[in-house]
Amino acid sequence: MVLLITGASHTGKTLLAQRLLQTYRCPCLSMDLLKMGLIRSGNTRLTPEDDQELESYLWPIVREIIKTAIENRQDLIVEGCYVPPRWSQDFTPSYLREIRFCCLVMTKAYIETHFADIQKYACAAERRIDDSTCTKETLLLDNAHYQQMCETWGYPCILIDQAYEVDIPL
């Protein structure tokens, strides 16, 4: 089984994946780590700020890793924001039966009420050297984008609304 976790920046994808990794002892692929490995090794001229281009660059690699894990009957957690809205169209029904998808989305009310907490816990699972691009406005836009994606495509969405309580039993 493959668990695919996506959502806007700062929604806790990496932290959730780390908790699931520790609980279920299955491997985890961080799309951010893959991104930085490719950038730092010189295998791409893209930069960490090239979000749209990174999605197009990373997704074909991650898609094939997911297929390989399923074919080998290996459990895998994949987390990151570089999952295209049409991701499910890249898999046949036999692959889709082996993929659990979830998208973490903070509601407008949660962001408005808990923005200081979001900033406070931004480094809970990874060190963010420069987090200056995380503003209330960017969080509102990013989370609205992911919520719209889930509504449009009928994907499951975990709404973070009043308290941050996210768990996914495998």
N, C-alpha and C positions, 0 to 999 in steps of 0.2 A: 504494500500500500504506500502511496505517495501522498503526503500532505503538502499542499501548495498554499502558503500564507502570503497574502499581499495586503496592500493598503497604503495610505498616505504616510509620509514621513512623520516620525514621532508618535505613531500609534501603538508602538510596542511589539512590532513583528519579531524583531531579533530577540527581545526578552522572552516572549512567548515561545519562540523556537528553542531557546536555551533551556527553558523550564521543561518543555516536552522532551528534549534530548536527554536531560538528566533523569526524567521519570521513566521514559520508555526505552532508553539506551539504544536509540537508532541514530544513524548518521544524519547530519544536517548540512545543507548547502546554502550558504549565504550568497545571494547575488551581489551584495556589496563587496564581499571579499573577492569573488571572482572578478568583478569590475576592477577593483584596485590591483589585483594581480596582473590582469591584462594591460592596464595602463602603466603600471610601474615597470613591467618587463619590456615595454616598448612594442608590444604586439598590436597596439592601436594608437592612433594620434588623438583619440577622443580624450576629454578631460572629465573629471567628476561632475562638472556643471552641464555637460551635454546630455541631459536626461532623455530627450526624445530619441536621439541617435543611439544612446546606450541601450535603450529598450530594443531597438531594431538589431543591434549588434549582439546583445547578450541572449535574447530570447531563443534564437535558433539553437544555440549551444545548450542552454538549460532544457529546452524541449527535448533534445536528443538524449540528455542525461536522464531525464524522467522516463523516457521510453526504455532506455537501457536498464534502469532500475526495475521497471515493471517486468520486462522480459526475463530478468534474472531473479525475479521474485524477491527483491530486496526492498525493505522498508526505507523510506527517505523522507526527510522534512526539507522542503525548499522554501526559503523566505526571501522576500525582496519586493521592491516596488516596480521592478522592470517586467511586469507581466502585462502583455497587451490585452485590451478588452476582448478581442476575439480568440483568446488563448484556447478555448475549448474546441474550436474548429480545426486545430492542429492535431487532434487525436481522434482515432476511430472509437466506436463505442466500446470495444474490448479494452482499450487503454483507459477510457473515461471511467469505467467501472472500478478501476484501481486507483483513481485519483480523488482525494477529498480536497475541496477548495474552500477557503474562507478568506474573507476580506474584512480587515479591521477598519472601522470608520467611527470617528468621533463626531458627535452631533454638534450643531452650531451652539446649542445651549451649554454643552460640556466644555467646548473650547472657550466660550465667553466666560464661564464660571471658573474654570480650572487652568487658565493659561499659565499662571505662575507655577503650578504643579507640573505642567507639561515641560516647561523650561527646566525646572528643578530636577526632574528625572530623565532628562534627555540623554544623559551618559550612563544610565543604569546598566546597559548591556554592551555599549561600545563607547569609546572615547571620541567625542566630537571636538575636534581642534578649533574649528570656527563654525559656530552655530548662529551667526548673525543673520542668515537668510531665513531663520525660523521666526516669523512674525505671526501675530494673530490673523492677519489678512491672508498670508500664504497658507496657513493651516486651514482656514475656512474654505479657501478655493480648492486646495488639494483634497480635503475630505468630501466636499460637495462633488468633485469629479468622480471619486471612487464610489460614492453612494449612487450617483447617476449611472455609472457603469453597471453596478449590481442590479439596479432597477431595470435598465435597458435589456440586459442579457439574462436576467432571472437567476443571477448568482447569489449564493448565500452571503449574508452580510452580518457581522457581529457589530451591533451598534453600541458604542460606548457613550452612555448618556448621563447617568447620575453619579455613578461610582465606577472606578476602573477595576472591573472584575471580569477578566477574560480567561477562559479555560476551554480547552477542546479535548474531550475524552477520545482516545483513539480506539 
